[in-house]
Amino acid sequence: MKNAGLLVMPAGFFLVVAAISLFDGIAMRSIFVLCGLAVEGMGLFLAVRGHMAMRGEH
Amino acid sequence: MDPYAALPLPQSAFVLALSLVLVSPLALAGVALMNAGLGRSRSAAQSMLGTLALIAVAVIVFALIGAMFAYGDTGYTFTVAGRPWNWIGAGSFALRGFSAETVQTQLGTLFQFIAVAFVVLIAWGSGADRLRVAAGLAAAAILAALIFPMLSYWAWGTGWLTQLGLNFSLGEGFLDPGAATVHVLGGLSALAIVWIAGPRRGKFPKEGLSTAMPGHNAVYVLFGGLLALVGFLAWNMAGALMWADLPPTELVVTAVNTLLEAACALAATFAVTRIRFGKPDASLCANGWMAGLVTSTACAAVASPLEALLAGLVAGLITPLLVELLELFLSIDDPSGAITVHGVCGLWGLFAAGLFASQQGQVLAQLVGIAALLGVIFPLVYFLFWAVNLVLPFRVDPDGERIGMDLHELGGSAYPEFVVHRDDSYR
């Protein structure tokens, strides 16, 4: 689950890249950049959950 | 021929920048002391020797390989939607032709040598008490050879982040006087190391609360914070001169902001820990102080004194709460607090710099930079470290962890004349 979460994070970055490449307006860019950051946040959350699931292994 | 002819800065500004860069390693000394003090007494010598060894490896690898990717007038570029994306530099191998470069380029490279040493030092602190020196050296080599140079090219060179203003009309491009390339990268690397090496043995039992493992020397920790102040003052002013293009006449404001952010962050952490625990916590207060300094690296050059106070206040408030959250609820064992102090507070500083800057679109430029750090740099660091861990295990064996890293890795203790009592927190 941790690795899956970390693989989701670049997807958020590509959303950010698409936002600034495809849109010119500040509003659309802002919305899509925030969406990209939200996707990265979800990936990080998943990775953290994966780490917590391994509690007590060491 | 006048060697300063190619400089846009006057000669006095160059001399000032060089002097500041030469003082800035005091920040590393402060962080090294904090790392050692926040670890256990039976790992103190390994912590300090590891610090020197990691810095040595990082500097050598950066000179041989990393500088090639961090610099170069012509980088590797691809085009997306008709716009160029410069993603990595194409300089010379092993600093060939370095002495013929302009003095400004040489100064920038010197700054990067200190920066890469800082990055590996931050990450090293989080692996205290279980990260082997050999694995730390491998991690440092990876950071110095590829990750740091790439990010440095993006944020300080002519990479795509600095070109966001030119190519995408986002303010003046990603503004980073040293927070992203040093502190956030160090903090994210620390998280990768902590995840891969795992927590210290007995830290998180299968049932019940996590075990408290306090640092062994609060004086080291607090004096480290004081020493770091001198280094950060120099570091921030040098970064403002070199990467934020501030004129020397505005540097005093940067220095005042640095001091204000550290002071306000410490006051906030002091208050929070006093309210939470009934008494102020020395190690958390030192972390709060450091969090203010890290935040100042990102935004002291663009903020007003009032804004600096606000940035420091936020950093000081989130530091103790986040340290507690990571440890108690997220099972992340970070002895030095680097993930919170350098990673999260660095990100907050970068965002605050966008808020405080006057250019339109600067907030968006900062958010794009933050997205690159979280979406590209962090997964890349984690998977590279994960691959290294397969051939060179990060974590020491259980016996080594039991007797301490000093005896296991160095064969001698940091405090041979002291009787070391059984650690009550060890289960």
Contacts between the chains, C-beta under 8 A, distances in Angstrom:
chain1	res1	chain2	res2	distance
A	2	B	195	7.1
A	6	B	378	7.5
A	6	B	379	4.6
A	6	B	382	5.6
A	6	B	383	7.2
A	7	B	379	7.0
A	9	B	374	6.1
A	9	B	375	4.9
A	9	B	378	6.6
A	9	B	379	5.2
A	10	B	375	5.2
A	10	B	376	6.2
A	10	B	379	5.8
A	11	B	375	7.8
A	12	B	371	6.6
A	12	B	374	7.5
A	12	B	375	5.1
A	13	B	371	5.3
A	13	B	372	6.3
A	13	B	374	7.5
A	13	B	375	2.7
A	13	B	376	5.4
A	14	B	375	7.7
A	16	B	367	7.8
A	16	B	368	5.8
A	16	B	371	4.2
A	16	B	372	7.8
A	16	B	375	7.1
A	17	B	80	7.2
A	20	B	164	7.5
A	20	B	168	5.0
A	20	B	170	7.0
A	20	B	364	7.8
A	20	B	368	6.2
A	21	B	80	5.4
A	21	B	81	4.1
A	21	B	83	6.7
A	21	B	168	7.9
A	22	B	81	6.5
A	26	B	361	6.7
A	26	B	364	7.1
A	29	B	364	6.2
A	30	B	364	6.1
A	33	B	364	6.1
A	33	B	367	5.2
A	33	B	368	6.4
A	33	B	371	6.8
A	34	B	367	7.5
A	36	B	371	5.6
A	36	B	375	7.4
A	37	B	367	6.5
A	37	B	370	7.1
A	37	B	371	5.6
A	37	B	374	7.6
A	40	B	371	6.3
A	40	B	374	4.7
A	40	B	375	5.0
A	44	B	374	7.0
A	47	B	195	8.0
A	48	B	330	5.6
A	48	B	332	7.9
A	51	B	195	5.7
A	51	B	330	7.3
A	51	B	331	6.4
A	51	B	332	7.1
A	52	B	330	6.2
A	52	B	331	5.0
A	54	B	198	7.8
A	54	B	331	7.9
A	55	B	204	5.2
A	55	B	206	7.1
A	55	B	331	4.6
A	56	B	204	6.2
A	56	B	205	6.4
A	56	B	206	3.6
A	57	B	198	6.9
A	58	B	198	4.3
A	58	B	199	5.6
A	58	B	200	7.7
A	58	B	201	5.8
A	58	B	203	7.6
A	58	B	204	7.7
A	58	B	395	7.9
